[in-house]
Amino acid sequence: MPVFSVDYRFKDESRNHRFELNQPALLASDAAMHLLELHFGDSENSLIMPNADAGPDEIIEQAGQLGLTDIRVTHAEG
């Protein structure tokens, strides 16, 4: 299963997270959604998450408004 390394900033702090996903590629917008779930998934306010029909640009914008910026995805060695 592919492993993706995601470098990003969360509230101006550099961070990295690795995702092992059963898919051949990971777009920045998909990584942003995973990061939103990681950082805000336990939030009682579901309004934080983008709508189910949100496009890639809307997801990136929502992530940025919540402090998730500079999202870069690379393949990592398993």
N, C-alpha and C positions, 0 to 999 in steps of 0.2 A: 504494500500500500504506500503511495507517495507521501513524503513528508515535506511540508512547506514551512519555511522560516519566514516570519512576518516581523519586520522591523517597523516601528511606529513611535510616535510621541503621544503620551497621554498626559494632558495638562502640562505640556512643555517638558516632560521627563522622558528621556529615551527608554524604550522598552523593546523586548523581543518575546515572541511566543511562537511555539512550534505546533503545527496542526498536522495530524496524520489523517488524511481523508481519502476516501475511495473515489477519487476523480483525477483525471489526468492533468488538470491545470486549476489554478486558483487566481481569479481576477481580484484586483484591489478592492472592488466594490463587495465581492463575496467575503474577502478577508475582513472588510469593515463591518459587515453584518456579524461575522463570527466574533469580532472584538466587541461589538456592542452587546452581544449576548454574554460574552465573558465578563465584561465590566458592569453591565447594567441588567443582566438577565434576572437577578433576584429582586429587582426594583418592583415595588408595588404599583408603580405608575406605568402602565403599558403604553402611555402616550409617548414615552421616550423612544420606543422602537419605531422604525419606518413602517409605513403601510405595507401590506403584503404585495401590492402591485407597484411599489416604488421602483423606479428605474435606477440604474447604477449611479448616475449623477446625484439623484436625490438621496441615496444611501450615503454617499461620500459627504454630501453637504450636512446631513443629519449627524453623522459621526463627527465632523468638524465642529459643529455647534456644541457637541458634548465633550470636546477636548481631545478627540482622536484624530491626529493629523499625520502627514508625511508617511503614509502607509506604503510600504514596499514589500513585495512578495518575491521570494527566491525558492528554488528547489533546494532542499537540504538533503544531506546524505543520511539515509535511514539509520 
